[in-house]
C-alpha cells in the first residue's frame, strides 16, 4: 500500500511525501510523486503518527460499567489515538502484582481496537513485586502521593518510595507520580470544613451541598503540587530514577520542573487538554463535569502551561481519561462528585482548537517572557504561541511513545515503523465539526 499527502509529519520536517507500507510496516518514505496508480492520495490531509495516550483509566475488570476495553479503545480509535497505556487503577484488582496484570490482560483479550500497554502500580508493601512486573511487561509504574479515590490503590509516602525507586532505577523504567501534598490538602480540607460548619448554621444545605467551584479549587491549591514536586525532584536526584509528573496543572509546579531539568534531574512531565482549554473563571457553579484533581486553575496557569509546553519544560500532553457513571458526578456538589474528565476521543480536537484561541490572560512580565515567540507562528492579537502540527505530533505521539518505551516502533514515521497506525486529519476544519466527527 502507498499513501501520499502534501503534509506528512516526519521527525524533522512537514513536507509532501509518499509512505510505502508492506504487511503493516513502513518500508520507505519517498518523494510525493514516487507512487503507483493504486496509491491513496490524501491531498491536504495531515498524515501523522497515531497518537499515543499514556494516561488512560480503562477500569476493567471490576468497574467495567465505568469504562471497559471495548468502549475505551473505540473512543481512542475515533480520536486518532492508536496506542493507549492503561493506568493500574481503577480496575479491580489494581495492577500491583503479576497476578493482577494477567487478570487485566485476560479481561482485555479480544476487546481492543487499538494497541494497549499497561502501567504497574506502586502501593505500600508491594516493592517486592516490582521486578516481576517489569519482567511481565509493564512499561513503568504509577503512584499517588494523596488518596487515589479508590480503596484498593492506597497512596504512598516517602518511605515507600525509598524502597521502590532503587528498583525502578535499576530496571530503567519510569515512575509516574500524582504529585499533590497530602499535608497541604488535609490542612485546606479541614479549614474549608470549618467554614462549611459555620455556614451551615445559616444554610443547613451547605453542610452537604457545595456547588461553588472556587470552594473546591481552594481545597487543592498550587502549593500542594509544588511541595509534592519538590519531594520528587529530591528523590529523583538521589536515586537517579526517571520521574514523570502527571497532569501538571499550575505554573509554579512547571517552574520547579524547569529548574530541576536545568540541574540535570532525570525528570519529565505532562499536562492535559482540559488544563490547556478551560480556566477556573469559566466554570459555572455546580458544573461538576469539570471536577478533576489537580483542579482546573485560573487562566494565568493555563497560559503558563502552554508556555511550558513550547519551551520543553512539559514534555507531552495526555488525557488522564477517567470516566465514571453520570450519577457519580453528583451534579451540583463538588465535594461529593467523582473527579475525572473523560476526553479520550477528543484530545487532538481539543488541543488543536484550544491553540487557536487568543489568550484572555493579561499577565505580568514573567509570563510574557515565558511565552516569547521563536520561529513559530503567533497570533498578533494574543500572547499564546500557535503550535504547529509538528509540535502537536511531538507532544501527543513522539514524547508519549518515548515515555512508555515503545518509541522504537511508535510515535514517529519512518522505515520499519508501524504503517497501520497512521493518523490522517485536517487542521483547517472548524473546531465544532472536528469534535463532532470524533464522537461515536
MARFIPA-184230 format. One record per atom (N, C-alpha, C): residue in three letters; y, x, z. Coordinates in steps of 0.02 Angstrom, whole numbers, plus 50000, padded with zeros to 5 digits. Atoms other than C-alpha are relative to their C-alpha. Layout:
ALAYXZ;...
***
This chain:
UNK499405004250000;UNK500005000050000;UNK500625004450000;UNK499364996550002;UNK501775005749962;UNK500554994850014;UNK499425004349985;UNK503344998050035;UNK500625004449996;UNK499384996150005;UNK505115003549998;UNK500594995850022;UNK499385003249979;UNK506854999650060;UNK500585004849989;UNK499414995850005;UNK508625005850039;UNK500215002750068;UNK499824997749932;UNK508705008050229;UNK499365001150040;UNK500594998049962;UNK507195017050301;UNK500225004650056;UNK499794996149942;UNK507445023850477;UNK499505005650011;UNK500404994049989;UNK506725041450478;UNK500265003850060;UNK499804996849937;UNK506815053350626;UNK500725002750001;UNK499334996949999;UNK508445061650571;UNK500514996649955;UNK499545003050049;UNK509205050050442;UNK499754993049982;UNK500175006550030;UNK509265032350373;UNK500165000649926;UNK499894999050072;UNK509035033050184;UNK499514995849960;UNK500495003350043;UNK508195024650036;UNK499365004249997;UNK500644996350001;UNK506345029150037;UNK499444995049985;UNK500625003950007;UNK504605023049997;UNK499495002850050;UNK500504998249949;UNK503215023050127;UNK499324998449971;UNK500675000750029;UNK501435025750066;UNK499494999850057;UNK500455001449943;UNK500075018750179;UNK499294999249973;UNK500705000750017;UNK498185020350171;UNK499604999050064;UNK500425001549942;UNK496965012550295;UNK500424999750065;UNK499595000949941;UNK498395008450413;UNK500395006050023;UNK499664993849981;UNK499085026250417;UNK500485002149945;UNK499534997550049;UNK500635033050332;UNK499765006749972;UNK500234993750031;UNK500085046350208;UNK500595004349977;UNK499414996250017;UNK501815051150149;UNK500614995449997;UNK499365003450010;UNK503645046250147;UNK500325003449940;UNK499794997150064;UNK504315048649971;UNK500684997149980;UNK499385002550027;UNK505855045449866;UNK499954992549986;UNK499965007350008;UNK506415027449841;UNK499634997849936;UNK500285002050064;UNK505835027149659;UNK499285002349991;UNK500694997550005;UNK504135035249693;UNK499524994450021;UNK500405005949984;UNK503195018649686;UNK499604997949939;UNK500385002950055;UNK501905009649582;UNK500214992749991;UNK499795006850016;UNK502024992249509;UNK499814994950054;UNK500215004649946;UNK501174984449661;UNK500405001050064;UNK499624998649939;UNK502444991149785;UNK500384993850024;UNK499595005249968;UNK503304979349906;UNK500715002650006;UNK499304997949998;UNK505184980349884;UNK500354995950054;UNK499675003449944;UNK506074976050048;UNK500754999649991;UNK499295000650014;UNK507784977549969;UNK500435003450053;UNK499554997349950;UNK509134979750102;UNK499744999250071;UNK500295000549933;UNK507994975750248;UNK499915007050029;UNK500144993749965;UNK507944989850375;UNK499255000450013;UNK500694998749983;UNK506204997250389;UNK500005005250055;UNK499994995549943;UNK505995005050560;UNK499324999850035;UNK500625000449962;UNK504555009250676;UNK499994993750043;UNK500055005649954;UNK503894994650777;UNK500285001850068;UNK499734998849933;UNK504724992750946;UNK499435001350049;UNK500474998649946;UNK503834999651098;UNK500344997850065;UNK499705002549938;UNK504194989851258;UNK499565002350058;UNK500384996849946;UNK503654999751410;UNK500094996450067;UNK499895003549936;UNK504154986651540;UNK499864992649991;UNK500225006950012;UNK503154970551520;UNK499524997850055;UNK500455003049951;UNK502364959651654;UNK499614994449966;UNK500415005050034;UNK500924950251572;UNK499704995050050;UNK500215004349945;UNK500204943151735;UNK499284997449996;UNK500705001950006;UNK498404940751675;UNK499565005950017;UNK500255006249971;UNK497184939451761;UNK500364998350065;UNK499765002049934;UNK497654929751917;UNK500594995449998;UNK499425004450007;UNK499304922051862;UNK500124998549926;UNK499955001150072;UNK498934917851681;UNK500454994249983;UNK499555005650014;UNK499924901751697;UNK500735002349996;UNK499334997150007;UNK501464912851713;UNK500085003049929;UNK500024996850066;UNK501024922751555;UNK499345003649993;UNK500624996450013;UNK499394928851479;UNK500085004549940;UNK499964995250055;UNK498984941951349;UNK500104996649932;UNK499925003450064;UNK498874929151207;UNK500744998449987;UNK499315002050012;UNK500624922051229;UNK500485005950003;UNK499564994249994;UNK501424938451283;UNK500005004149936;UNK500034995850059;UNK500814948051132;UNK500224996249937;UNK499715003950054;UNK501254933651015;UNK500765000550002;UNK499284999349993;UNK503014934251084;UNK500245006949978;UNK499834993150020;UNK503044953051061;UNK500025000649924;UNK500044999550073;UNK502494951650879;UNK500584996349967;UNK499455003950029;UNK503814938250846;UNK500655003850002;UNK499384996249993;UNK505164950250905;UNK499975007049972;UNK500044993350028;UNK504554965750814;UNK499755005350047;UNK500294995349952;UNK503764973650968;UNK499275000849983;UNK500694999050023;UNK502144981350908;UNK499575003650052;UNK500374996949945;UNK501654990351069;UNK500334998050065;UNK499745001249933;UNK501844984751249;UNK499605004150050;UNK500354996849945;UNK501424993851409;UNK500074995350060;UNK500025005249949;UNK500904981551543;UNK500085003050070;UNK499884997849931;UNK501524983551722;UNK499404998250045;UNK500595001049957;UNK500244984451864;UNK500034993750043;UNK499925006449967;UNK500914968351942;UNK500344995549949;UNK500175004749948;UNK500994952751946;UNK499304997149989;UNK500695002350008;UNK499174951251896;UNK499635000550066;UNK500444999649942;UNK497804948752024;UNK499295001449974;UNK499724994949955;UNK497094961152059;UNK500545004249966;UNK499524995250026;UNK498544973152039;UNK499635006349976;UNK500334994350031;UNK498134988551935;UNK500095006350043;UNK499944994449953;UNK497945000552082;UNK499345003650010;UNK500654996649998;UNK496135005752055;UNK499684999449932;UNK500345000350064;UNK494975009051909;UNK499654993249992;UNK500335006550003;UNK494004993251951;UNK500504994549978;UNK499495005050019;UNK495614982951938;UNK500225001049928;UNK499824998650070;UNK496074991651774;UNK499484997149953;UNK500525002650043;UNK494394987051699;UNK499994992450000;UNK499945007349997;UNK494614969051758;UNK500554997749954;UNK499445001850043;UNK496284968451669;UNK499825001049926;UNK500204998850070;UNK495574976151510;UNK499534994549975;UNK500475005350020;UNK494184963351509;UNK500384993449987;UNK499605006150010;UNK495474949351527;UNK500395000249935;UNK499594999350061;UNK496474956251380;UNK499585000149936;UNK500424998950059;UNK495004959051263;UNK499974993849956;UNK500035005450048;UNK495094948351107;UNK500614995549999;UNK499415004349995;UNK496794940951152;UNK500655003349977;UNK499384996350013;UNK498034954251097;UNK500175000249926;UNK499755000250068;UNK499074952750940;UNK500435006149983;UNK499684993550010;UNK499944969650962;UNK499625005050042;UNK500334994949960;UNK499414986151038;UNK500234999550072;UNK499855000749929;UNK499324986051228;UNK499745006250037;UNK500194994749954;UNK499295000351354;UNK500164997750070;UNK499935002149931;UNK499344999951543;UNK500305005450044;UNK499784995849944;UNK500305007551688;UNK499554998650060;UNK500315001049935;UNK499415010351852;UNK500534998950053;UNK499535001349946;UNK500185006152019;UNK499905004650059;UNK500044996249937;UNK500585016352174;UNK500224995450056;UNK499885004149940;UNK500465006852338;UNK499785004150060;UNK500224996249941;UNK500215012852516;UNK499245000550003;UNK500724998949990;UNK498495020652535;UNK499585001049938;UNK500444999250059;UNK497925022452354;UNK500095006749965;UNK499904993550031;UNK498375040752323;UNK499345002949974;UNK500644997350022;UNK496515044752308;UNK499744996749936;UNK500215003450061;UNK496365032652161;UNK500355002649938;UNK499554998550056;UNK497685040852051;UNK499675004349947;UNK500334995750049;UNK496655054651970;UNK499524995949956;UNK500495004050037;UNK495305042251920;UNK500354995149952;UNK499625004550044;UNK496595030151849;UNK500275003749939;UNK499774996050057;UNK497325043951740;UNK499425001349953;UNK500594998750042;UNK495585048351679;UNK499784993749963;UNK500205006450031;UNK495295029851641;UNK500504997649948;UNK499555001450056;UNK496825029451528;UNK500674997150016;UNK499325002549988;UNK498365023151619;UNK500505005249977;UNK499514995650030;UNK499945030451545;UNK500465003150051;UNK499574997749946;UNK500785033651713;UNK499984994850054;UNK500035004349942;UNK501205024351872;UNK500674996950016;UNK499415003749979;UNK502445011651938;UNK499974999050076;UNK499965001749929;UNK503025009452117;UNK500644996350014;UNK499415003549975;UNK504274998752212;UNK500225003450065;UNK499744997649937;UNK505405005352348;UNK500234994350046;UNK499855006049962;UNK505774987552405;UNK499444995049988;UNK500535005050012;UNK504624972352421;UNK500024997549928;UNK500055001650072;UNK503994967852247;UNK500044992649986;UNK500015007250011;UNK503924949152272;UNK499304997150001;UNK500705002249996;UNK502014948352274;UNK499645004150052;UNK500314996749943;UNK500934952452424;UNK499515005549981;UNK500534995350018;UNK499584961952329;UNK500285006649972;UNK499704993850024;UNK500834975352272;UNK500565002050048;UNK499494998249951;UNK501714981852428;UNK500415006149979;UNK499574994450018;UNK503154994052417;UNK499815006350039;UNK500164993649970;UNK503035012452461;UNK500625002850034;UNK499454996349970;UNK504085023852570;UNK499935007449981;UNK500014993050020;UNK504435042352559;UNK499355003550017;UNK500644996849982;UNK502835047252650;UNK499464998449948;UNK500485001750053;UNK501805037752520;UNK500135004049937;UNK499824996350060;UNK502745046152379;UNK499825007450006;UNK500184993049990;UNK502455063252454;UNK499265001349990;UNK500714999350014;UNK500595060252442;UNK499844999149926;UNK500165001850069;UNK500645053252266;UNK500315004749948;UNK499634996550053;UNK501935063652173;UNK499695006749980;UNK500344993950023;UNK500985080352175;UNK499434998549952;UNK500555001950045;UNK499515071452091;UNK500284998649931;UNK499705001750065;UNK500635064551954;UNK500275006249965;UNK499754993850030;UNK501455081451928;UNK499435004149970;UNK500584996250025;UNK499755089751909;UNK499714996749938;UNK500295003650057;UNK499165076251788;UNK500494999549941;UNK499515000250054;UNK500775076851687;UNK500184993049977;UNK499825006950017;UNK501115058051693;UNK500614997950040;UNK499375001849967;UNK502745049351740;UNK499904995150057;UNK499955004949946;UNK503185039551896;UNK500594995449985;UNK499495005050013;UNK504145023651856;UNK500194996750067;UNK499785002049933;UNK505195017952004;UNK500494994249996;UNK499515005249986;UNK506015001552050;UNK500425002750058;UNK499604996149953;UNK507445010252138;UNK500554995850032;UNK499515003249957;UNK508324999952270;UNK499825001950072;UNK500104997949931;UNK508545004852452;UNK499834994050044;UNK500175005649956;UNK507624993252573;UNK500484999550060;UNK499545000049943;UNK508804998452712;UNK500644996149984;UNK499365003350018;UNK510374992852621;UNK499894992649984;UNK500135007050017;UNK509594976952553;UNK499864995950063;UNK500125003649937;UNK508974972152727;UNK500654998750037;UNK499365000949966;UNK510684975052802;UNK500424994749965;UNK499605004950037;UNK511534964852665;UNK499704993050009;UNK500325006549992;UNK510254950852682;UNK500134997150069;UNK499875002549933;UNK510484949652870;UNK500734997950007;UNK499295001749996;UNK512374949652851;UNK500144993349965;UNK499915006350034;UNK512294935652724;UNK499674994250037;UNK500345005249961;UNK511044926052831;UNK500454997650057;UNK499545002049946;UNK512304926352974;UNK500554995549972;UNK499485004150029;UNK513634919452858;UNK499744993049982;UNK500285006650017;UNK512464905652797;UNK499914995750062;UNK500105003949938;UNK512064900652976;UNK500664997150024;UNK499345002549980;UNK513924899253016;UNK500214994349954;UNK499795005250047;UNK514254889352857;UNK499594993750008;UNK500435005949994;UNK512784877752891;UNK500234995250054;UNK499725004649950;UNK513694870753043;UNK500504995349968;UNK499535004250037;UNK514944863952916;UNK499634996149946;UNK500385003050054;UNK513754860652772;UNK499255001350012;UNK500704998849983;UNK511934858352828;UNK499585002249940;UNK500404998150058;UNK511314860652649;UNK500035007549985;UNK499914993050019;UNK511964878452637;UNK499485004650030;UNK500514995849969;UNK510594885052751;UNK499395000749955;UNK500594999850043;UNK509284881152617;UNK500175000349926;UNK499815000350070;UNK510264879252455;UNK500615004449989;UNK499464995250011;UNK511324893752393;UNK500105000849925;UNK499924999850072;UNK511934890552217;UNK500465005549975;UNK499484995350023;UNK513274904052213;UNK499695006749978;UNK500274993850024;UNK512824918752104;UNK500295006050037;UNK499694994449966;UNK514054930152191;UNK499705001250070;UNK500344999149935;UNK513174927052357;UNK499365004149989;UNK500604996150014;UNK511544933252281;UNK500185007249981;UNK499794993350022;UNK512444947952200;UNK500155004550060;UNK499824996049941;UNK513084953652370;UNK499395002350040;UNK500604997949962;UNK511304954852438;UNK499675006249970;UNK500304994150033;UNK510864968852314;UNK500575004149968;UNK499414996650026;UNK512424979752297;UNK499825006549963;UNK500124993650034;UNK512604995452189;UNK499785005550047;UNK500194994849952;UNK512435006052346;UNK499245000350010;UNK500735000049993;UNK510605000552357;UNK499675003949945;UNK500274996050055;UNK510245007752185;UNK500155007450010;UNK499794993049993;UNK511225023652221;UNK499585003750052;UNK500384996649948;UNK510325027652384;UNK499285001349979;UNK500694999250023;UNK508615024952307;UNK499955005349945;UNK500014995050054;UNK509025035252151;UNK500095006950029;UNK499904993449969;UNK509645049452260;UNK499355002650032;UNK500644997849971;UNK507985049752354;UNK499525002349946;UNK500474998150053;UNK507005050252191;UNK500225006549966;UNK499764993650027;UNK508105064352125;UNK499775005750045;UNK500204994849952;UNK507755074252282;UNK499245001449996;UNK500724999150003;UNK505875071352272;UNK499785002749932;UNK500174997450066;UNK505805074352085;UNK500155007449994;UNK499834992950000;UNK506675090952108;UNK499485004050041;UNK500464996549956;UNK505475095752249;UNK499315000749969;UNK500694999950023;UNK503835091152164;UNK499935001349925;UNK500054999150073;UNK504265092951979;UNK499674994249965;UNK500295006050030;UNK503595075451946;UNK500514996849953;UNK499555003650046;UNK504315066451795;UNK500154993150029;UNK499785006349970;UNK505295052251874;UNK500374996049947;UNK499655004650046;UNK505835037251769;UNK500264994250040;UNK499695005549964;UNK507065025051845;UNK500024993949954;UNK500015006050042;UNK506755007551778;UNK500634995850014;UNK499465004949998;UNK508084994151747;UNK500625002150040;UNK499374998049970;UNK509655003751795;UNK500534994749985;UNK499545005750008;UNK510994990551824;UNK500725001650020;UNK499324998749977;UNK512524999451894;UNK500255006849976;UNK499684993950024;UNK513755012751840;UNK499875005950045;UNK500074994549952;UNK513575022951999;UNK499305003149997;UNK500674997350007;UNK511685024751978;UNK499955004349937;UNK499994996050061;UNK511945030751800;UNK500355006750010;UNK499654993849985;UNK513175043651864;UNK499565004950038;UNK500464995749962;UNK511885050251988;UNK499475003049954;UNK500514997650047;UNK510595051651849;UNK500305005349953;UNK499674995150044;UNK511845060851738;UNK500045006850034;UNK499954993649964;UNK512135074051872;UNK499325003250009;UNK500684997349991;UNK510265075851903;UNK499765003349936;UNK500224997150063;UNK509935078951719;UNK500355006749986;UNK499644993750009;UNK511285092251712;UNK499695005450044;UNK500304995349953;UNK510435100451862;UNK499285001749982;UNK500684998450022;UNK508765100751770;UNK499454996250033;UNK500535004249969;UNK507845087351869;UNK499644996349944;UNK500385003450053;UNK506435080251760;UNK500034992550008;UNK499875007149988;UNK507105062551751;UNK500214996549936;UNK499775004450053;UNK507295048551625;UNK500174993350032;UNK499795006549972;UNK507975030951645;UNK500094995049943;UNK499935005550048;UNK508085014151559;UNK500504994950027;UNK499675006349980;UNK509154998651561;UNK499694994549957;UNK500325005950030;UNK508784981151495;UNK500514996049959;UNK499545003950041;UNK509514969351365;UNK500454995450040;UNK499585004749963;UNK510124957151498;UNK500575003550035;UNK499444996349969;UNK511164970551584;UNK500525002149948;UNK499554997950054;UNK511914975451416;UNK500344994049966;UNK499765006050034;UNK512274957451364;UNK500454995850045;UNK499655004649956;UNK512854947451515;UNK500415003850053;UNK499644997249943;UNK514044950251659;UNK500034994750055;UNK500005004649943;UNK514154942651833;UNK500554994849994;UNK499445004750006;UNK515824934651793;UNK499834994049956;UNK500175005350048;UNK514994924151658;UNK499444995450024;UNK500585003849977;UNK513524917451760;UNK500224994150042;UNK499795005949961;UNK513794899551820;UNK499614999550065;UNK500365001449939;UNK513354894951997;UNK499424995349985;UNK500595004150009;UNK511614887552005;UNK499565002049941;UNK500374998250061;UNK511044895851842;UNK499485005450016;UNK500494995149974;UNK509504904251917;UNK499595003249945;UNK500344996550054;UNK508804908551746;UNK500265007249992;UNK499714993350004;UNK509944923851760;UNK499785004550059;UNK500174995949942;UNK509174929751925;UNK499495005349982;UNK500454994450008;UNK508354946751919;UNK500195005250052;UNK499854994849951;UNK508284962252027;UNK499865006849969;UNK499325000949975;UNK509324972652024;UNK500354994549960;UNK499665005650033;UNK510544958751980;UNK500435002249942;UNK499494999050052;UNK511634957251826;UNK500685000750035;UNK499394998449963;UNK513254965051886;UNK500634998649958;UNK499365001450033;UNK515094964051840;UNK500075003949935;UNK499924997450068;UNK515724968351666;UNK500105007549999;UNK499894992750001;UNK516254986051715;UNK499345003749999;UNK500664996850001;UNK514424990251746;UNK499684999449931;UNK500285000950067;UNK513884982951579;UNK500295005249952;UNK499694995250046;UNK515134993851486;UNK499805007250016;UNK500224993349981;UNK514635009251585;UNK499295001349977;UNK500694999250024;UNK512805006251540;UNK499985001449925;UNK499964998550071;UNK513255005751356;UNK500215007349989;UNK499794993150006;UNK514165022151378;UNK499455004950019;UNK500554995649978;UNK512685029751470;UNK499455000449948;UNK500474999750055;UNK511535025051327;UNK500255004649945;UNK499734996050055;UNK512685032951199;UNK500005007550018;UNK499964992949980;UNK512845049051300;UNK499325003150013;UNK500674997449986;UNK510965050651330;UNK499835000150074;UNK500175000549929;UNK511075047951518;UNK499434995050010;UNK500565004850003;UNK509995032451492;UNK499635001249936;UNK500414998050057;UNK508555035951376;UNK499764994349956;UNK500325005350038;UNK507905019151324;UNK500194993150027;UNK499915007149981;UNK508005000151330;UNK499324996750000;UNK500625003949993;UNK506534989751392;UNK500174993350031;UNK499795006849981;UNK506484971251431;UNK499934998550074;UNK500205002549935;UNK505724970151605;UNK499824992649994;UNK500225006850012;UNK504964954251535;UNK499584997550059;UNK500335002349938;UNK504484944551692;UNK500034992450003;UNK499985007350003;UNK504074926351656;UNK499684996850062;UNK500285004049946;UNK503644912951783;UNK500074992649980;UNK499925007250014;UNK503394893951778;UNK500704997850016;UNK499315002349988;UNK505064884751767;UNK500124997750071;UNK499905002449932;UNK504784877051938;UNK500165005650049;UNK499874994449955;UNK504854894452016;UNK500715002749994;UNK499314997850007;UNK506614897151952;UNK500474995950045;UNK499645003649947;UNK507194884152082;UNK500734998949981;UNK499325001150026;UNK508704878251984;UNK500484998250056;UNK499495001449950;UNK510234878752095;UNK499945003950064;UNK500094996449937;UNK509544890252230;UNK499815007349986;UNK500134992950016;UNK509724908952200;UNK499585003550053;UNK500374996649948;UNK508934913452366;UNK499244998849994;UNK500725001550005;UNK507264904952330;UNK499725001349930;UNK500234999450069;UNK507174907252141;UNK499635006649988;UNK500344994050023;UNK505954919552064;UNK500485004349960;UNK499564995550036;UNK506874934752000;UNK499655003049940;UNK500314997250060;UNK506414938651822;UNK500294996849938;UNK499735002450064;UNK507064937051643;UNK499455000849948;UNK500504999850053;UNK505864932751502;UNK500345000949933;UNK499614998650061;UNK506504940851343;UNK499625004249949;UNK500394995350041;UNK505084949851255;UNK500134999149926;UNK499915001150072;UNK505344941551085;UNK500725000649978;UNK499295000150017;UNK507234942851093;UNK500355006750009;UNK499674993849980;UNK507554960951141;UNK500405003149943;UNK499644997050056;UNK508034967550969;UNK500604995749981;UNK499455004650018;UNK509074952150927;UNK500555000450051;UNK499504999849947;UNK509934952851095;UNK500405006449999;UNK499654993649999;UNK510344971251087;UNK500465000849940;UNK499594999350060;UNK510954970950908;UNK500594995350003;UNK499455004849995;UNK512004955450941;UNK500515002350052;UNK499554997949947;UNK512724962451103;UNK500435005949978;UNK499614994250019;UNK513274978651021;UNK500564998249952;UNK499465002250044;UNK514354968550901;UNK500574996750037;UNK499485003449961;UNK515334960151041;UNK500535005050022;UNK499484995749971;UNK517014967651086;UNK499955000250075;UNK499994999449927;UNK517124974051263;UNK500574995950028;UNK499485003849965;UNK518064962451379;UNK500235003750063;UNK499834996449939;UNK518164975451515;UNK500615004549990;UNK499404995750003;UNK519874983251543;UNK499955005150057;UNK500144995249947;UNK519274998151642;UNK500495005750003;UNK499554994349990;UNK520085014151701;UNK499815005949957;UNK500074994050042;UNK520145031651631;UNK499285002650000;UNK500674997149996;UNK518405036551692;UNK499534996649950;UNK500415003750048;UNK517555022751592;UNK500225001649929;UNK499744998350067;UNK518695026451444;UNK499725006749977;UNK500244993450018;UNK518135044551447;UNK499254999749982;UNK500725000450013;UNK516275039951454;UNK499874996749932;UNK500125003750061;UNK516495028751302;UNK500385002849940;UNK499664997150058;UNK517425040651188;UNK499535000349940;UNK500424999950059;UNK516775039051010;UNK499855007049976;UNK500164993650032;UNK515885053150922;UNK500064998949925;UNK499975001050072;UNK515415051350739;UNK499744993149981;UNK500275006650015;UNK514805033450755;UNK500574995049992;UNK499505005150013;UNK515705017550706;UNK500254997050066;UNK499705003249943;UNK516905009950831;UNK500414994149977;UNK499595005850013;UNK517654992650829;UNK500715001650025;UNK499324998049981;UNK519544995750829;UNK500274996050058;UNK499735004149947;UNK519834981450949;UNK499595000450064;UNK500444999649942;UNK518544987051076;UNK499885007150020;UNK500174993349976;UNK518065001851182;UNK499265001449991;UNK500724998950006;UNK516204999151160;UNK499845003049932;UNK500224997050063;UNK515415010151028;UNK499554995149964;UNK500435004150042;UNK514485002050885;UNK499385004049982;UNK500594996050015;UNK512735009450889;UNK499724998649931;UNK500315000550066;UNK511835012550726;UNK499284997550007;UNK500705001849999;UNK510105006750676;UNK499575005950025;UNK500354994249974;UNK509565024550714;UNK500025000350076;UNK499965000349928;UNK510205022750892;UNK499514994950029;UNK500445005349975;UNK509265006450916;UNK499285002249995;UNK500694997650008;UNK507675014350849;UNK499845005350052;UNK500124994949949;UNK507865029150966;UNK499904996950069;UNK500035003149934;UNK508145017951118;UNK499404995350009;UNK500505005349993;UNK506825004751080;UNK499325001849968;UNK500634997950030;UNK505475014250984;UNK499815007150021;UNK500184993049991;UNK505535033150995;UNK499965002050074;UNK499994998049929;UNK506025035851178;UNK499474996450042;UNK500545003349962;UNK504865022351249;UNK499305002849982;UNK500654997150019;UNK503405029551149;UNK499895006750034;UNK500064993549966;UNK503775046651222;UNK499874999150074;UNK500125001349929;UNK503845039651399;UNK499274998350013;UNK500695002249990;UNK502135031551379;UNK499495004949973;UNK500474995050025;UNK501385046951298;UNK499634997949938;UNK500325002050062;UNK500995038351133;UNK500435002049940;UNK499544997950052;UNK502335047251031;UNK499675004149945;UNK500364996650054;UNK501015056450930;UNK499844995149944;UNK500175004950051;UNK500715040150836;UNK500464993949999;UNK499555005749995;UNK502085027850887;UNK500725002450002;UNK499294998849988;UNK503975026950885;UNK500405003349946;UNK499664996750056;UNK504385036550725;UNK499604998849937;UNK500335000550065;UNK504005035150540;UNK499885007049973;UNK500184993550029;UNK503095049750461;UNK499275000349984;UNK500704999250019;UNK501455056250395;UNK499554999950061;UNK500535000649949;UNK499895052450498;UNK500184995350057;UNK499815004949949;UNK500795039150598;UNK499804993049977;UNK500235006850013;UNK500375020650609;UNK500434996949945;UNK499665003550054;UNK500825011650448;UNK499934992550004;UNK500095007249991;UNK500264994650509;UNK500474997250051;UNK499555002149946;UNK501664993950637;UNK500735001349980;UNK499314999450023;UNK503254993950533;UNK500384993750019;UNK499585005749979;UNK504724982750578;UNK500554999049948;UNK499455001550045;UNK505744975350434;UNK500494995250034;UNK499515004649970;UNK507374967250492;UNK500675000849965;UNK499375000350036;UNK509104962850430;UNK500585000050049;UNK499464999649952;UNK510564968950537;UNK500584995249987;UNK499425004150015;UNK511844958150446;UNK499934992750017;UNK500115007149987;UNK511074941650499;UNK500414997750060;UNK499635002749943;UNK512064930350616;UNK499575000150062;UNK500394999549938;UNK511524932750799;UNK499604993850015;UNK500365006149982;UNK511054914450825;UNK499404999049954;UNK500565000750047;UNK509994913950668;UNK499485005250013;UNK500474994649985;UNK509224930650714;UNK499564998050058;UNK500385002049942;UNK508704924050884;UNK499534994349984;UNK500425005750017;UNK508054907750813;UNK499395002149959;UNK500564997650040;UNK506984917350690;UNK499465003450039;UNK500494996449959;UNK506124926850829;UNK499594995350044;UNK500345004549953;UNK505644911850936;UNK499444996249964;UNK500565003750029;UNK503944904150902;UNK499744994950050;
***
